[in-house]
Amino acid sequence: MIEIGRLCMKIAGRDAGSKCVIVDILDDKFVLIDGETRRRKCNIMHLEPLKDIVKIKKGASHEDVSEVLKDAGIKSRETKPKQKTERPRKKRKTSEQLREQKEEKKKLMDIFKLKKKEESKEKPAAKEKIGDSLEDKAGLIEEEKSKKMKTQTKVKKSKKDSKPIKK
């Protein structure tokens, strides 16, 4: 049933539901297919053979297969080859370019240092007003814990002092 030129329906994978032609038999489990699908190796278990057979040579090119499928009324998948482009080469920087780059970095660092100094001068004043320093937060947390502990001990004492009601 599996032979070169047999029309098949792909039943598994990304190309499922599309028609293809067996171009070459690779071994007892795999064949090379082409047509509405991508030209690739395919497991025989993923193909459903149809009753039609087309005349093609073993290992026929994609163009030959597409011509035969056009005559059979099946549109084949058309792919465009990738254009060859040269990989861009990195150029080494000259010593002058490196020196200029370092100078720009120094200028930027100086600007950021000035901004940090200005911000650090403004922040302590703002912290004193709001009271958001770490020491203040730690003190507040300790006060809240001590208040909770006091209220819990009062509740425990009141439970001990209460007398059970006898009936």
FENJOBEL-V115153 format. One record per helix or strand of 2 or more residues. SS is the DSSP state (A for helix, B for strand). FROM is the first residue (numbers start at 1). TO is the last residue. Records with the same first field share a line. If there is no record, write none. Layout:
# FENJOBEL-V115153
SS=FROM-TO, FROM-TO
This chain:
# FENJOBEL-V115153
B=6-10, 19-25, 30-35, 40-43, 47-53
A=44-46, 62-72, 95-130, 134-161
